[in-house]
Amino acid sequence: MSADRPDGVLFDVDGTLVDTTYLHTVSWWEALRQAEHRVPMAAIHRSIGMGSDKLLDHLLGPERDRGEDGKLRAAHDGFFGEYGERLVPLPRAAELLRACAARGLRVVLATSAAAHEVAALRAALDADDVIHTVTCSADAEESKPAPDILVAALEQSGLEAGRVVFVGDSVWDVAAAAKLDIPCVGLTCGGTSRGELAGAGAVAVYDDPAALLGGLADSPLATRGRKSPRDEAGTQA
């Protein structure tokens, strides 16, 4: 590990910083229903966080006719796109990003959302002034729970796995981080329980960005954060 490399925090976005988990659930349910696949919403919700290929494998089985995958993805994107201007951040999400940046952390959005969705997510967050790097689905060969999107985030941001923490809302986030030995902080605001996230290996679990912000000084993120210039000035006074 290079001593002069910066510390950072990688954030999942859907369900972690922006309140989209159930919108994706309904959009996939509608897309599957159109194609005459009757899949309960509860099963779909528990798959959110995977990439679309793995989600469809999980819900329809790996032996399905993959020829309709493109149509299903397009239908999901169409339904989800209808929510674009109504996306809202989860409580104090932008403040959390700014607080991390103030601690000297490099803030990275490690999302596997499609490029056109990323624009809407960033607009909802309204925190571009402190975001260093943003990934999208085109940056990863395999989707979560494979770690490809995290590898891309590290490479693009100039960070190392040993100097970051990942924040996500699904067991798939925790699994992806574990493959790179990156500690993962779980948030339950995506609808996955505290017990499931902890059981999957999350090093700490909070309700939402506001709760993590409130406990930031004692969180796993604090061990990565260097002092802000203001803190340094106070130490020298």
N, C-alpha and C positions, 0 to 999 in steps of 0.2 A: 504494500500500500504506500503511495506517495504521500509524504507528510504535507506537501504543499497543495494537494488536491482539496477542493472545497467539500463541505458537508451539504447534504440536501435532503429533501423530502419529496417523494413521489406520491401523487394523488390519483387514484381512480376518480372518475367524474360522475358517470351515471349512477345515481343512488347514493353516492358519497358526498358530492358537493352540490349536485342539482337533482331535484326531486322527480326522477324519471322512471324509477323501477316499475311502478305500476302502469305507467303509460306504455312502456315496452311490453309489459305483460298483456295488456288489452290489445295492443297492435299485433302481437304475434297470435293471440287468440283469434282475432278477426281474420288474419291472413290464413291461418290453418283452417278455420271454419269455411272460408271461401273455397278451399281446396278439398272440402269434405273430410277433414281430419278433426275428429272430436276429441280434443285434449283439454282436460280440466285446467282452469286458470291457476289453481294451486301448484300443479305440476310445472306449468310454464314459469310461474314466479320463481320457483326453486332452481330454474335453469338460467335465469337472467344473470349475466356476468360472464357466461361463456360466449365465445364467438358464435356467429350464426350457424357455422358448419357443425360445431360440436353440440350446439343447442338442438339442432334438428336430429342429429344422431341420438341424443339423449331422449328426445321426446317421441321420435318415430322409429327409432331403431336403425342400426347401421346397414341393414339389408333392404332399406327402402329404395324406391326409385329416385335416385339423385337428380334425374333429369328435370324435376320440378323445383329443385332448390332455388334456382335463380328467380323463378316466378314467385316463390314464397318470400324470398328476401325483398323483392321489389314491392310486393303487397305490404309487407311490414313497414318498409320505408315510406310508402305512401300514406299509410294510416298514421305512423308516428310523425310524419312531416306536418300533419294537420295541427299538431300541438306546438310547432316551432316558436310562434310568437307568444305562447303562453307558458313557456318553461320558466320555472322559478328556482332560485337557489335554495338550498336547505339553510336552516337558521345559522346566521353569522358565518357562512362559508367564506365570503370574501374577506371578512375580518381575520379569519383563521389564516388565510394565505398571507395576508399582510403582516400578521404577527410573526409568522415563520420567517418571512423575508427580513423583518426587523431584527431577528436573532442571528442573521447572517446565513440563513439556510437558502440554498438555491431551490426555488419552487418549480416543480415539474408536473405537468398534467400528463400522466401515463395512461391515456385512454385509447381503447381500440375501437372507438366510434368511427363511423365513416367520415370522410373529410367534410361533407356537407352538413353533417350533424354537429361536428366540432365547432363550426362557426356559430351555430345557435346556442350551444352550451357555453361558449366563451362570452357571448353577448349576455346571456342570463347571469353569469357570474360577475361580469363587469369588474375584473381584477387584472386586466392585461398589464397594468403598470408594474406588477410584481411577479408575473409569470415568466420564467426564463425559457422554458421549452415546452412544446406540446406535440404529442404523437397522435397518429390516427391509424386506422386499420391497415392502410397501405404500407405501414412501417413494419408489420409483423407477418412472417410467413405462416405461423400457426397461432391460433387464438388461445386465450386462457381456457383451461388451467395451464397451458404451456406458458413459459416465461418470456416468450419472444418480445412482447410489447415492452416489458421491463428492460430487457436487454437493449432494445432500441432507444428507450428513454435514457438509459445510462450513457450510451454511446453519443447521443445527440447533445446531451447536457454536459458532458465532460465529467461525470460523476463515477464513483466506484461503488460496487455493491456493499463493500465493507463500511461505507461512510454515509449510508442512506437508511431511511425508514420508509416503508410503503403504507399508505392509508387507503383502505378499501372497505366495501360493505358486504362482500359475499365470500362464501367459502372458497370460491374459485380464485378470488384475489389472494387469499391466504395461501392457497396451494401453489399459485404461480410464484409468489415471493419466496416460499420455502425452497423452491428448486434452485434459487440463487443465494440461499442463506441470508435473505433480507428479512429483518423483523417486520411483521405486519401488524398495524393497529387496526382493529375492526370497529366499524360504526354500525349500529343497529337500524339506522334510519332507512336502509334499503329493504327492511322487512325480514332480515335474518336475525335469529335470536342471539342473545349474548352467549348462551350455552353452546350453540352451534359454532359460532365464530371462535370461541375459546377452545372448543373441542377440536377444531380444525388446526389450531396452533397459533391463533392471534396472541400477541404478547400482552395486549391490553385491549379492552373493549369500552367504548363510550356510546352514548345515545345518538349523538349527532355532532356536526362541526361545532356548535355552540358549547356542548359539554366538553369537547376536546380543547377548545379555546380556553374555557374556564379552568381546566386542569393542566394547561400547557406546561407550566413550570415544573410539574412533577411527572410529566408524561415521557414515554420513550423518545419523543421528538426533542425534548430538552437536552438529552445527552449528545445530540448532534448539533445543536445550535451554538454558534459562537456568540460572543457578546456583540451587541449593536454598538455603533459609534457613540451613542448617548451613554450606554453602560460603561464603555471604556473611559469616557471623559469623567464619569462619576468616580470610577476607580482611581483615576489619577489625581482627582481633586484633593 
